[in-house]
Structures are given as C-alpha cells and as structure tokens.
Amino acid sequence: MHSANMLLRKIVRSSVLPFAVQHGMKKDFPLSRTLSLSLCLKQDKSSEPSEKLDLDEWKKVMRSGLQEEVGETVLEPKEPSSLAAARETLEMWRLAGRAVPENISEEQLKTFMECPSKSAKKKYLKYLHLKELYKKSDKRKMDEKRERRLEAQDQASKTDETKKSPFLCMWSSTMDKAYNWRAAQSMIFGQPLVFDMSYEKEMSVREVANTVRQIVMSESSNRRSVDPFHIHFCNFKDDSLYHREFLKNYGEAWGRLLITVTEQCYTEIFPKDKLIYLTADSPKVMKTFDHDKIYIVGSMVDKSIKTGVSLARAKRLGLETAALPLEKYLLWNTGAKNLTLDQMMQILLTLKDTADWKKALEFVPKRKYCGFVDKPVKELKKTLDLINTLKLGKRREVEKGFARNYPKK
C-alpha cells in the first residue's frame, strides 16, 4: 500500500505540477488539492470527453469579479453614521423652528459634533445662522446698490442731452469768465489771505492729502464769491507733498490758477503789524473783521489735535493771534473747536461781506453746537450762579429739617 501511494504521488507530480508551472501557478501547490483537481478532471473527462477546461477564460472571469468588488469598495464611500446622525438632528431642529443654518459644511458639522454640551451646540448653530443671515443681507444690499447705480446711469444718460444744450454751455462759460475776472481783480485790489504751508512735517501723507482737498474747496468758494480774497500760498516748496497733491487735484489747471505761490515767508512779504494769525489756541478772541489786516490760516489737518502748534509758530515770529468767538455766539455741545479750512474760508468771506457773526457761524457743523446765544454771556453766568445758590439753599433747608425730625441720640 505504501508503495502504491508513492507511485501515485510521482504520477501526479509528473502530470499536474508542470501544468501549474506553465500557467503561472505556485510550485508549492498542495498535494491534496492537486489530487482532488486531477480526480475531478478525470471524472469530467470520463463523463464528457469532448469538453476541455479553458483556464484563460476562467482567469478573466475571476479578475473581472475581483475588480468589481474593489470598485464598489473604493467609489463613493458612504458618509459615516455619526455625521448622518448629526445631519438628521439638524433637520429635526430646523423643523422645530430653531435657529439652524440652511447650508452647513462638513468641517462645521464636525465642529458641531465636538461641542461639549447641548447649549454649546445651540450657540454654535445660532452663530452660523446669524452669519448666514448677514451674508444674505450684504448680498441683498449689494444688489440694491447695483440697481440704484444702474438707474442713476440711465438718468444721467437721459439728462446728458439737456446738459449739452448750447444755452447752458454758453451760460457756464460766461460765468467761468466772470469768476476768473473777479479773481484777477482780487490779485490787484483784493484783501490778501495767507495759507501757511509750513506744516508738512507735522502731518502724515493722508493728512496732507486732506489738507490740500480742503484748500481746493476753499479756493473754489473764494473764486465764486462776490468780493474774493487774494490768496497767497507762503512757505510753499516745489516737489513737496503739498505740490504733488495739488498737481493731482488740479492737473494742468495748476499753472493757470489766479493765486500767488511763493517760497518766502509772509513776514518777508507783509509788515508784521498787519498780520493776524488765526488759531483756536489763541487767548485773544476776534471781535470784528478788520479789512485792513492780513489774516493767516495754518494749512494743517490734525487728526490727533496737537494743540498749540500754530500758536507757538506765531509767537516765535512775534505775530498777533486771534480765535473765532465761538463760545460767545454758540452754545457749544461737544467736540474740539478746530474747524476745517473750507469752513474758515466760508466764515471769513461772510464776515467780509456782511459783518454778521450769526450768518458767518452758520457754517460751523450743526453737531458741534446746540444753538445761538440769545443773551450776553455775563447775564447767562449770573443766571447760572443764581440757580446754583438756590439749589444750595434748598439743600441746606432739607438738611435742617432732617436734623429736626431725626435728632441724634
């Protein structure tokens, strides 16, 4: 029996193993599987001798099935059960009427799941909901702004035809000539007004740009006034920040302006006894407008309100100073008493034409004062003192009555 088994093994090795090696199978093919395979093949051959086993087709079928199984596992991984449960919770809360965002990303959902408590989750969802509402509101505002801009463009295109009428063009050109003629006359006969351009080092680039913009507005209002000033830009240096900003604003018209631009100081051009430096820090209050004096305005916009800069410069030069009587005519509310350059120009032009302080001080911003003073300041002080004394007397009477009713033990 042992010899028969050895003989059977030799036959199987000599017949099956070369076939396996030829078709890429491993050499250490198990003996039992080879034996069973050989027996099955023998049975198939005995039953159906005409059919043959096509191993290549069998391999193709097996490989295609394996690829389909791998593809099903790789493509479209299912969402984890925890995220799905969180999404279901959000949907339930939304149906319950709670503040839940409509669209939530996977990162936000993970953050929601990491919240330690239910109240923290509610707060986080409320934050996302408000953030989503703000985005929608901003988008709606942008759309409305775009629609208004398009409507304004349509209206501007419709009114362009009326603006191009020959009568209006002739009227505007005639008025420009009249304004230029007045400015030319003021350069010969007008009262000088000096802008001190020596504060470039005291300001930042943005503050210099704001200063130049205010001076441009001042020059425009002066040119359109009935009796304009003769504007002087003193201490003005070429290729300075002032100069570059003026070129940006005026362009080619800078060389045609009817003003005087000089590098000299105003003390070298005008006599000192006629110069008055207007500054809010001056202890002397301006009572009336003097047509024989030459007023100096510091060309400075100071966001941090550096007090005493212009006053110190005027004292170094030995000049007279003055401040506008704002507290005398206005019930001051809040804010500093510094005004912009274009407001100063409007006030000085009104004083020059009318000599009325109430009309002139109407150009002060309304947010800075409550109204005009009807009575003189001395009478107001007397009234306030009387009110304080009455309050003090009433308080003393109350204290005496309390002492009588509740004597000390």
LOFI-830000 format. One record per residue (C-alpha): residue number from 0; residue in one letter; z, x, y. Coordinates in Angstrom, 1 decimal. Each point is the difference from the previous one (the first is absolute). Last residue first. Example, Ala and Ser with C-alpha at 12.3 -4.5 7.8 and 13.67 -1.06 7.14 Angstrom:
REM LOFI-830000
+-----+---------+--------+--------+--------+
| num | residuo |      z |      x |      y |
+-----+---------+--------+--------+--------+
|   1 |       S |    7.1 |   13.7 |   -1.1 |
|   0 |       A |    0.7 |   -1.4 |   -3.4 |
+-----+---------+--------+--------+--------+
***
This chain:
REM LOFI-830000
+-----+---------+--------+--------+--------+
| num | residuo |      z |      x |      y |
+-----+---------+--------+--------+--------+
| 408 |       K |   70.3 |  -29.3 |  110.3 |
| 407 |       K |   -3.2 |    0.3 |    2.2 |
| 406 |       P |   -0.9 |   -3.2 |    1.7 |
| 405 |       Y |   -2.8 |   -2.2 |   -1.4 |
| 404 |       N |   -0.8 |   -2.7 |    2.5 |
| 403 |       R |    0.8 |    2.0 |    3.1 |
| 402 |       A |   -1.7 |    3.2 |   -1.3 |
| 401 |       F |   -3.1 |   -2.1 |   -0.9 |
| 400 |       G |   -0.1 |   -1.5 |    3.5 |
| 399 |       K |    0.3 |    3.5 |    1.6 |
| 398 |       E |   -2.9 |    1.3 |   -2.2 |
| 397 |       V |   -2.2 |   -2.9 |    0.9 |
| 396 |       E |    0.6 |    0.5 |    3.7 |
| 395 |       R |   -0.9 |    3.7 |   -0.4 |
| 394 |       R |   -3.2 |   -0.9 |   -1.7 |
| 393 |       K |   -0.9 |   -2.4 |    2.7 |
| 392 |       G |    0.6 |    2.6 |    2.6 |
| 391 |       L |   -2.3 |    2.5 |   -1.8 |
| 390 |       K |   -2.8 |   -2.5 |   -0.4 |
| 389 |       L |    0.3 |   -0.9 |    3.7 |
| 388 |       T |   -0.1 |    3.7 |    0.9 |
| 387 |       N |   -3.1 |    0.6 |   -2.1 |
| 386 |       I |   -1.8 |   -3.0 |    1.5 |
| 385 |       L |    0.8 |    1.3 |    3.5 |
| 384 |       D |   -1.3 |    3.5 |   -0.8 |
| 383 |       L |   -3.2 |   -1.5 |   -1.4 |
| 382 |       T |   -0.5 |   -2.0 |    3.2 |
| 381 |       K |    0.6 |    3.0 |    2.2 |
| 380 |       K |   -2.4 |    2.0 |   -2.0 |
| 379 |       L |   -2.7 |   -2.7 |    0.4 |
| 378 |       E |    0.6 |    0.0 |    3.7 |
| 377 |       K |   -0.5 |    3.7 |    0.2 |
| 376 |       V |   -3.2 |   -0.1 |   -2.0 |
| 375 |       P |   -1.7 |   -2.4 |    2.4 |
| 374 |       K |   -0.7 |   -3.5 |   -1.3 |
| 373 |       D |   -3.1 |   -1.3 |   -1.9 |
| 372 |       V |   -0.4 |    3.0 |   -2.4 |
| 371 |       F |   -3.2 |   -0.4 |   -2.0 |
| 370 |       G |   -0.1 |   -0.8 |   -3.7 |
| 369 |       C |    1.2 |    1.0 |   -3.5 |
| 368 |       Y |   -1.3 |    3.5 |    0.0 |
| 367 |       K |   -1.5 |    2.5 |   -2.5 |
| 366 |       R |   -2.0 |   -2.4 |   -2.1 |
| 365 |       K |   -2.0 |   -1.2 |    2.9 |
| 364 |       P |   -1.8 |    3.3 |    0.4 |
| 363 |       V |    0.1 |    1.3 |    3.6 |
| 362 |       F |   -3.3 |   -1.1 |    1.7 |
| 361 |       E |    1.9 |   -2.8 |    1.8 |
| 360 |       L |    1.7 |    2.8 |    1.9 |
| 359 |       A |   -2.7 |    0.1 |    2.6 |
| 358 |       K |    0.0 |   -3.7 |    0.8 |
| 357 |       K |    3.8 |    0.1 |    0.3 |
| 356 |       W |   -0.1 |    3.2 |    2.1 |
| 355 |       D |   -2.3 |   -1.4 |    2.6 |
| 354 |       A |   -1.6 |    2.7 |    2.2 |
| 353 |       T |   -3.3 |   -1.9 |   -0.5 |
| 352 |       D |   -2.9 |    2.5 |   -0.3 |
| 351 |       K |    1.9 |    3.3 |   -0.5 |
| 350 |       L |    2.7 |   -1.7 |   -2.0 |
| 349 |       T |   -2.6 |   -1.5 |   -2.3 |
| 348 |       L |   -1.7 |    3.3 |   -0.5 |
| 347 |       L |    3.3 |    1.8 |   -0.6 |
| 346 |       I |    1.0 |   -2.6 |   -2.7 |
| 345 |       Q |   -3.4 |    0.1 |   -1.7 |
| 344 |       M |    0.0 |    3.8 |   -0.1 |
| 343 |       M |    3.6 |    0.1 |   -1.4 |
| 342 |       Q |   -1.0 |   -2.5 |   -2.7 |
| 341 |       D |   -3.0 |    2.2 |   -0.9 |
| 340 |       L |    2.3 |    3.0 |   -0.3 |
| 339 |       T |    2.5 |   -1.7 |   -2.3 |
| 338 |       L |    3.4 |   -0.9 |    1.2 |
| 337 |       N |    3.4 |    1.7 |   -0.6 |
| 336 |       K |    3.0 |   -2.2 |    0.6 |
| 335 |       A |    1.1 |    0.2 |   -3.6 |
| 334 |       G |    0.6 |   -3.0 |   -2.2 |
| 333 |       T |    1.9 |   -3.2 |    0.3 |
| 332 |       N |    0.7 |   -2.8 |    2.5 |
| 331 |       W |   -0.3 |    0.9 |    3.6 |
| 330 |       L |    0.4 |   -2.9 |    2.5 |
| 329 |       L |   -2.7 |    1.3 |    2.3 |
| 328 |       Y |   -0.2 |    0.5 |    3.8 |
| 327 |       K |    2.8 |    2.5 |    0.8 |
| 326 |       E |    0.1 |    1.4 |   -3.6 |
| 325 |       L |   -3.7 |    0.9 |    0.1 |
| 324 |       P |    0.1 |    1.7 |    3.4 |
| 323 |       L |   -2.7 |    2.6 |   -0.9 |
| 322 |       A |    1.2 |    3.6 |    0.0 |
| 321 |       A |   -0.3 |    2.7 |    2.7 |
| 320 |       T |   -0.2 |    3.7 |    0.2 |
| 319 |       E |   -0.5 |    2.5 |    2.9 |
| 318 |       L |   -1.3 |    3.4 |   -0.9 |
| 317 |       G |    1.6 |    3.4 |   -0.2 |
| 316 |       L |   -2.3 |    1.4 |   -2.6 |
| 315 |       R |    2.8 |    0.6 |   -2.4 |
| 314 |       K |    1.4 |   -3.5 |    0.9 |
| 313 |       A |   -3.2 |   -1.7 |   -0.9 |
| 312 |       R |   -0.2 |    1.8 |   -3.4 |
| 311 |       A |    3.6 |   -1.0 |   -0.8 |
| 310 |       L |   -0.8 |   -3.6 |    0.9 |
| 309 |       S |   -3.1 |    0.0 |   -2.2 |
| 308 |       V |    2.0 |    1.3 |   -3.1 |
| 307 |       G |    3.2 |   -2.0 |    0.8 |
| 306 |       T |    0.0 |   -2.3 |   -3.1 |
| 305 |       K |   -1.9 |    0.9 |   -3.1 |
| 304 |       I |   -0.9 |   -3.4 |   -1.2 |
| 303 |       S |   -0.8 |    0.6 |   -3.7 |
| 302 |       K |   -3.4 |   -1.7 |    0.3 |
| 301 |       D |   -0.8 |    1.9 |    3.2 |
| 300 |       V |   -3.3 |   -0.9 |    1.6 |
| 299 |       M |   -0.7 |    2.5 |    2.9 |
| 298 |       S |   -2.3 |    0.2 |    2.9 |
| 297 |       G |    2.8 |    0.2 |    2.7 |
| 296 |       V |   -0.8 |   -2.1 |    3.0 |
| 295 |       I |   -0.1 |    1.5 |    3.5 |
| 294 |       Y |    0.0 |   -2.2 |    3.1 |
| 293 |       I |   -1.5 |    1.3 |    3.3 |
| 292 |       K |    1.6 |   -1.5 |    3.1 |
| 291 |       D |   -1.6 |   -1.5 |    3.0 |
| 290 |       H |   -0.4 |   -3.5 |   -1.5 |
| 289 |       D |    3.7 |   -0.3 |   -0.7 |
| 288 |       F |    1.0 |   -2.6 |   -2.6 |
| 287 |       T |    3.4 |   -1.4 |    0.6 |
| 286 |       K |    3.5 |    0.4 |   -1.5 |
| 285 |       M |   -0.4 |    2.8 |   -2.6 |
| 284 |       V |    3.3 |    0.7 |   -1.6 |
| 283 |       K |    1.5 |    3.5 |    0.1 |
| 282 |       P |    1.9 |    1.2 |   -3.0 |
| 281 |       S |   -3.3 |    1.0 |   -1.7 |
| 280 |       D |   -0.1 |   -0.3 |   -3.8 |
| 279 |       A |   -2.8 |   -2.6 |    0.0 |
| 278 |       T |   -2.4 |    2.4 |    1.7 |
| 277 |       L |   -2.4 |   -0.3 |    3.0 |
| 276 |       Y |   -0.4 |    3.4 |    1.7 |
| 275 |       I |   -0.4 |   -0.4 |    3.8 |
| 274 |       L |   -2.2 |    2.4 |    1.9 |
| 273 |       K |   -0.4 |   -0.2 |    3.8 |
| 272 |       D |    2.6 |    2.7 |    0.9 |
| 271 |       K |   -1.5 |    2.3 |   -2.6 |
| 270 |       P |   -3.4 |    0.3 |    1.8 |
| 269 |       F |   -3.0 |   -0.6 |   -2.2 |
| 268 |       I |   -2.4 |    2.3 |   -1.9 |
| 267 |       E |    2.3 |    2.9 |   -1.2 |
| 266 |       T |    2.9 |   -2.3 |   -0.7 |
| 265 |       Y |   -2.3 |   -2.1 |   -2.1 |
| 264 |       C |   -0.5 |    2.9 |   -2.4 |
| 263 |       Q |   -3.5 |    1.4 |   -0.4 |
| 262 |       E |   -2.1 |   -0.4 |   -3.1 |
| 261 |       T |   -2.0 |   -2.7 |    1.6 |
| 260 |       V |   -1.6 |   -3.4 |   -0.8 |
| 259 |       T |   -0.9 |   -2.3 |    2.9 |
| 258 |       I |   -1.2 |   -3.5 |   -0.9 |
| 257 |       L |   -3.3 |   -1.8 |    0.3 |
| 256 |       L |   -0.9 |    0.4 |   -3.7 |
| 255 |       R |   -3.6 |    1.2 |   -0.7 |
| 254 |       G |    0.9 |    3.1 |   -2.1 |
| 253 |       W |    2.1 |   -2.1 |   -2.4 |
| 252 |       A |   -2.8 |   -2.5 |   -0.4 |
| 251 |       E |   -1.6 |    2.1 |   -2.7 |
| 250 |       G |    2.9 |   -0.8 |   -2.4 |
| 249 |       Y |    2.7 |   -2.0 |    1.6 |
| 248 |       N |    2.6 |   -0.5 |   -2.7 |
| 247 |       K |   -0.8 |    3.1 |   -2.2 |
| 246 |       L |   -0.5 |    2.2 |    3.1 |
| 245 |       F |    3.3 |   -1.2 |    1.4 |
| 244 |       E |    1.7 |    1.0 |   -3.3 |
| 243 |       R |   -1.5 |    3.4 |    0.1 |
| 242 |       H |    1.1 |    0.6 |    3.6 |
| 241 |       Y |    3.5 |   -1.2 |   -0.6 |
| 240 |       L |    0.3 |    2.3 |   -3.1 |
| 239 |       S |   -1.1 |    2.9 |    2.1 |
| 238 |       D |   -3.5 |    1.4 |    0.2 |
| 237 |       D |    0.1 |    0.2 |    3.8 |
| 236 |       K |    3.4 |   -0.2 |    1.6 |
| 235 |       F |    1.4 |   -2.8 |    2.2 |
| 234 |       N |    3.0 |    0.9 |    2.2 |
| 233 |       C |   -1.0 |   -2.9 |    2.3 |
| 232 |       F |   -2.1 |   -3.0 |   -0.9 |
| 231 |       H |   -0.5 |   -1.7 |    3.4 |
| 230 |       I |   -0.8 |   -3.7 |    0.4 |
| 229 |       H |   -1.1 |   -1.3 |    3.5 |
| 228 |       F |    1.6 |   -3.4 |   -0.2 |
| 227 |       P |   -2.0 |   -3.3 |    0.0 |
| 226 |       D |    0.0 |   -2.7 |    2.7 |
| 225 |       V |   -1.5 |   -3.1 |   -1.5 |
| 224 |       S |    0.7 |    1.0 |   -3.6 |
| 223 |       R |   -2.7 |    0.5 |   -2.7 |
| 222 |       R |    0.1 |    3.8 |    0.2 |
| 221 |       N |    3.8 |    0.0 |   -0.3 |
| 220 |       S |    0.0 |   -2.3 |   -3.0 |
| 219 |       S |   -2.5 |    2.4 |   -1.8 |
| 218 |       E |    1.9 |    3.1 |    1.0 |
| 217 |       S |    3.3 |   -1.4 |   -1.3 |
| 216 |       M |   -1.7 |   -1.0 |   -3.3 |
| 215 |       V |   -1.3 |    3.5 |   -0.4 |
| 214 |       I |    3.5 |    1.4 |    0.8 |
| 213 |       Q |    1.5 |   -2.2 |   -2.7 |
| 212 |       R |   -2.5 |    1.4 |   -2.6 |
| 211 |       V |    0.7 |    3.5 |    1.2 |
| 210 |       T |    3.7 |   -0.4 |   -0.5 |
| 209 |       N |   -0.5 |   -1.6 |   -3.5 |
| 208 |       A |   -2.1 |    3.1 |   -1.0 |
| 207 |       V |    2.7 |    2.3 |    1.3 |
| 206 |       E |    2.6 |   -1.8 |   -2.0 |
| 205 |       R |   -2.1 |    0.4 |   -3.1 |
| 204 |       V |   -0.4 |    3.7 |    0.5 |
| 203 |       S |    3.7 |    0.5 |    0.6 |
| 202 |       M |    1.7 |    0.1 |    3.3 |
| 201 |       E |    2.0 |    2.4 |    2.2 |
| 200 |       K |   -2.6 |    2.8 |   -0.1 |
| 199 |       E |   -2.6 |   -2.3 |    1.6 |
| 198 |       Y |    2.3 |   -1.0 |    2.9 |
| 197 |       S |   -1.8 |    1.8 |    2.9 |
| 196 |       M |   -2.6 |   -2.8 |    0.8 |
| 195 |       D |    1.8 |   -1.4 |    3.0 |
| 194 |       F |   -2.0 |   -3.1 |    1.1 |
| 193 |       V |   -0.2 |   -0.1 |    3.8 |
| 192 |       L |   -0.9 |   -3.0 |    2.2 |
| 191 |       P |   -1.8 |    0.6 |    3.2 |
| 190 |       Q |   -0.4 |   -2.7 |    2.6 |
| 189 |       G |   -3.6 |   -0.8 |    0.6 |
| 188 |       F |   -2.3 |    1.1 |    2.8 |
| 187 |       I |   -2.4 |    2.6 |   -1.6 |
| 186 |       M |    0.6 |   -0.4 |   -3.7 |
| 185 |       S |    0.8 |   -3.6 |    0.6 |
| 184 |       Q |   -3.5 |   -0.6 |    1.3 |
| 183 |       A |   -1.5 |    1.3 |   -3.2 |
| 182 |       A |    2.3 |   -2.3 |   -2.0 |
| 181 |       R |   -1.1 |   -2.9 |    2.1 |
| 180 |       W |   -3.7 |    0.8 |   -0.5 |
| 179 |       N |    0.5 |    0.4 |   -3.8 |
| 178 |       Y |    1.6 |   -3.5 |   -0.1 |
| 177 |       A |   -3.0 |   -1.4 |    2.0 |
| 176 |       K |   -2.5 |    1.7 |   -2.3 |
| 175 |       D |    1.7 |   -1.3 |   -3.0 |
| 174 |       M |    0.0 |   -3.5 |    1.5 |
| 173 |       T |   -3.7 |    0.2 |    0.6 |
| 172 |       S |   -0.7 |    1.1 |   -3.6 |
| 171 |       S |    2.2 |   -2.8 |   -1.3 |
| 170 |       W |   -1.8 |   -2.6 |    2.1 |
| 169 |       M |   -3.5 |    1.3 |   -0.9 |
| 168 |       C |    0.8 |   -0.2 |   -3.7 |
| 167 |       L |    1.4 |   -3.5 |    0.4 |
| 166 |       F |   -3.1 |   -1.2 |    1.8 |
| 165 |       P |   -2.4 |    1.7 |   -2.4 |
| 164 |       S |    1.5 |   -1.8 |   -3.1 |
| 163 |       K |    1.0 |    2.4 |   -2.7 |
| 162 |       K |    3.5 |   -1.4 |   -0.2 |
| 161 |       T |   -1.4 |   -3.5 |   -0.8 |
| 160 |       E |   -2.0 |    1.3 |   -2.9 |
| 159 |       D |    2.9 |    2.0 |   -1.3 |
| 158 |       T |    2.0 |   -3.2 |   -0.2 |
| 157 |       K |   -1.4 |   -1.0 |   -3.4 |
| 156 |       S |    0.4 |    3.5 |   -1.5 |
| 155 |       A |    3.6 |    0.0 |    1.2 |
| 154 |       Q |    0.6 |   -3.4 |   -1.6 |
| 153 |       D |   -1.3 |    1.2 |   -3.3 |
| 152 |       Q |    2.0 |    3.2 |    0.2 |
| 151 |       A |    3.1 |   -1.9 |    0.8 |
| 150 |       E |   -0.6 |   -2.3 |   -3.0 |
| 149 |       L |   -0.5 |    3.1 |   -2.2 |
| 148 |       R |    3.3 |    1.5 |    1.3 |
| 147 |       R |    1.8 |   -3.3 |   -0.6 |
| 146 |       E |   -1.3 |   -0.1 |   -3.6 |
| 145 |       R |    1.0 |    3.5 |   -0.6 |
| 144 |       K |    3.5 |   -0.7 |    1.3 |
| 143 |       E |    0.3 |   -3.0 |   -2.2 |
| 142 |       D |   -1.0 |    2.0 |   -3.0 |
| 141 |       M |    2.4 |    2.8 |    0.9 |
| 140 |       K |    2.8 |   -2.6 |    0.4 |
| 139 |       R |   -0.8 |   -1.5 |   -3.4 |
| 138 |       K |    0.1 |    3.4 |   -1.6 |
| 137 |       D |    3.3 |    0.8 |    1.6 |
| 136 |       S |    1.5 |   -3.3 |   -1.2 |
| 135 |       K |   -1.3 |    0.6 |   -3.5 |
| 134 |       K |    1.6 |    3.4 |    0.0 |
| 133 |       Y |    3.2 |   -1.3 |    1.4 |
| 132 |       L |    0.1 |   -2.7 |   -2.8 |
| 131 |       E |   -0.5 |    2.6 |   -2.7 |
| 130 |       K |    2.9 |    2.1 |    1.4 |
| 129 |       L |    2.1 |   -3.1 |    0.1 |
| 128 |       H |   -0.7 |   -0.7 |   -3.7 |
| 127 |       L |    0.6 |    3.6 |   -1.0 |
| 126 |       Y |    3.4 |   -0.1 |    1.8 |
| 125 |       K |    0.9 |   -3.3 |   -1.6 |
| 124 |       L |   -0.9 |    1.4 |   -3.4 |
| 123 |       Y |    2.3 |    3.0 |    0.6 |
| 122 |       K |    2.8 |   -2.3 |    1.2 |
| 121 |       K |   -0.3 |   -2.2 |   -3.0 |
| 120 |       K |    0.0 |    3.0 |   -2.4 |
| 119 |       A |    3.1 |    1.3 |    1.7 |
| 118 |       S |    1.7 |   -3.4 |   -0.4 |
| 117 |       K |   -0.9 |    0.0 |   -3.7 |
| 116 |       S |    1.6 |    3.4 |   -0.5 |
| 115 |       P |   -0.8 |    3.7 |   -0.7 |
| 114 |       C |   -3.6 |   -0.1 |    1.2 |
| 113 |       E |   -2.1 |    2.0 |   -2.5 |
| 112 |       M |   -2.2 |   -3.0 |   -1.0 |
| 111 |       F |   -1.0 |   -0.5 |    3.7 |
| 110 |       T |   -0.9 |    3.6 |    0.3 |
| 109 |       K |   -2.2 |   -0.4 |   -3.1 |
| 108 |       L |   -1.7 |   -3.0 |    1.5 |
| 107 |       Q |   -0.6 |    1.9 |    3.2 |
| 106 |       E |   -1.7 |    2.7 |   -2.0 |
| 105 |       E |   -2.1 |   -2.6 |   -1.8 |
| 104 |       S |   -1.2 |   -1.6 |    3.2 |
| 103 |       I |    1.1 |   -3.3 |    1.3 |
| 102 |       N |   -2.2 |   -2.7 |    1.5 |
| 101 |       E |    1.4 |   -3.4 |    1.1 |
| 100 |       P |    3.3 |    1.3 |    1.2 |
|  99 |       V |    3.1 |   -1.9 |   -1.0 |
|  98 |       A |    2.3 |   -1.8 |    2.5 |
|  97 |       R |    1.4 |   -2.8 |   -2.3 |
|  96 |       G |   -1.6 |   -3.4 |   -0.4 |
|  95 |       A |    0.9 |   -0.6 |   -3.7 |
|  94 |       L |   -3.7 |    0.4 |   -0.9 |
|  93 |       R |    0.2 |    3.5 |    1.5 |
|  92 |       W |    3.2 |    0.7 |   -1.9 |
|  91 |       M |   -1.7 |   -1.0 |   -3.3 |
|  90 |       E |   -3.0 |    2.2 |    0.8 |
|  89 |       L |    2.2 |    2.9 |    0.8 |
|  88 |       T |    1.8 |   -0.4 |   -3.3 |
|  87 |       E |   -3.3 |   -0.2 |   -1.9 |
|  86 |       R |   -1.0 |    3.3 |    1.7 |
|  85 |       A |    3.2 |    1.6 |   -1.1 |
|  84 |       A |   -0.5 |   -1.2 |   -3.6 |
|  83 |       A |   -3.5 |    1.5 |    0.0 |
|  82 |       L |    1.4 |    3.2 |    1.4 |
|  81 |       S |    2.7 |    0.1 |   -2.8 |
|  80 |       S |   -2.5 |   -0.8 |   -2.7 |
|  79 |       P |   -2.2 |    2.9 |    0.8 |
|  78 |       E |   -3.6 |   -0.8 |    1.1 |
|  77 |       K |   -2.5 |    0.2 |   -2.8 |
|  76 |       P |   -2.1 |    3.1 |   -0.3 |
|  75 |       E |   -3.7 |   -0.9 |    0.8 |
|  74 |       L |   -1.9 |    2.4 |   -2.3 |
|  73 |       V |    1.8 |    2.6 |   -2.0 |
|  72 |       T |    1.4 |   -2.0 |   -3.0 |
|  71 |       E |   -3.0 |   -2.1 |   -0.4 |
|  70 |       G |   -2.2 |    3.0 |    0.2 |
|  69 |       V |    1.9 |    1.8 |   -2.7 |
|  68 |       E |   -0.4 |   -2.9 |   -2.4 |
|  67 |       E |   -3.7 |   -0.3 |    0.8 |
|  66 |       Q |   -0.4 |    3.7 |   -0.6 |
|  65 |       L |    1.7 |   -0.2 |   -3.4 |
|  64 |       G |   -2.3 |   -2.8 |   -1.1 |
|  63 |       S |   -3.1 |    1.9 |    1.1 |
|  62 |       R |    1.3 |    3.1 |   -2.0 |
|  61 |       M |    0.5 |   -2.0 |   -3.2 |
|  60 |       V |   -3.4 |   -1.7 |    0.2 |
|  59 |       K |   -1.7 |    3.4 |    0.6 |
|  58 |       K |    1.9 |    1.6 |   -2.9 |
|  57 |       W |   -1.1 |   -2.8 |   -2.4 |
|  56 |       E |   -3.6 |    0.4 |    1.1 |
|  55 |       D |    0.1 |    3.7 |   -0.7 |
|  54 |       L |    1.7 |   -0.5 |   -3.4 |
|  53 |       D |   -2.8 |   -2.2 |   -1.4 |
|  52 |       L |    1.3 |   -1.0 |   -3.5 |
|  51 |       K |   -2.9 |   -0.6 |   -2.4 |
|  50 |       E |   -1.1 |   -3.2 |   -1.7 |
|  49 |       S |   -2.5 |    0.0 |   -3.1 |
|  48 |       P |    2.8 |    0.7 |   -2.6 |
|  47 |       E |    1.9 |   -3.1 |    0.7 |
|  46 |       S |    2.7 |   -0.5 |   -2.6 |
|  45 |       S |    0.1 |    3.5 |   -1.4 |
|  44 |       K |   -0.6 |    1.6 |    3.3 |
|  43 |       D |    2.8 |   -2.1 |    1.6 |
|  42 |       Q |    2.4 |    0.9 |   -2.9 |
|  41 |       K |   -0.9 |    3.7 |    0.3 |
|  40 |       L |    0.4 |   -0.2 |    3.8 |
|  39 |       C |    3.4 |   -1.6 |   -0.5 |
|  38 |       L |    1.0 |    2.7 |   -2.5 |
|  37 |       S |   -1.1 |    2.7 |    2.3 |
|  36 |       L |    1.9 |   -1.4 |    2.8 |
|  35 |       S |    3.1 |   -0.4 |   -2.1 |
|  34 |       L |   -0.3 |    3.6 |   -1.2 |
|  33 |       T |   -0.6 |    1.2 |    3.5 |
|  32 |       R |    3.0 |   -1.9 |    1.3 |
|  31 |       S |    2.2 |    1.4 |   -2.8 |
|  30 |       L |   -1.2 |    3.6 |    0.6 |
|  29 |       P |    0.8 |    0.0 |    3.6 |
|  28 |       F |   -2.7 |    1.6 |    2.2 |
|  27 |       D |    1.1 |    3.5 |    1.0 |
|  26 |       K |   -3.5 |    1.0 |    0.9 |
|  25 |       K |   -0.2 |   -2.4 |    2.9 |
|  24 |       M |   -3.1 |   -2.1 |    0.4 |
|  23 |       G |   -3.1 |    1.1 |    1.9 |
|  22 |       H |   -2.7 |   -1.7 |   -2.1 |
|  21 |       Q |   -1.0 |    3.1 |   -2.0 |
|  20 |       V |    3.7 |    0.9 |   -0.6 |
|  19 |       A |    0.6 |   -3.5 |   -1.4 |
|  18 |       F |   -3.0 |    0.2 |   -2.4 |
|  17 |       P |    1.0 |    3.4 |   -1.1 |
|  16 |       L |    3.5 |   -1.4 |   -0.8 |
|  15 |       V |   -1.2 |   -3.0 |   -2.0 |
|  14 |       S |   -2.1 |    1.6 |   -2.9 |
|  13 |       S |    1.5 |    3.4 |   -0.9 |
|  12 |       R |    3.5 |   -1.1 |    1.0 |
|  11 |       V |   -0.2 |   -3.2 |   -2.0 |
|  10 |       I |   -1.3 |    1.8 |   -3.1 |
|   9 |       K |    2.7 |    2.6 |    0.2 |
|   8 |       R |    2.7 |   -2.6 |    0.3 |
|   7 |       L |   -1.3 |   -1.9 |   -3.1 |
|   6 |       L |    0.0 |    3.2 |   -2.1 |
|   5 |       M |    3.6 |    0.7 |    1.0 |
|   4 |       N |    1.0 |   -3.5 |   -0.9 |
|   3 |       A |   -1.7 |    0.3 |   -3.4 |
|   2 |       S |    1.8 |    3.3 |   -0.7 |
|   1 |       H |    3.3 |   -1.7 |    0.7 |
|   0 |       M |   -0.8 |   -2.8 |   -2.4 |
+-----+---------+--------+--------+--------+
***
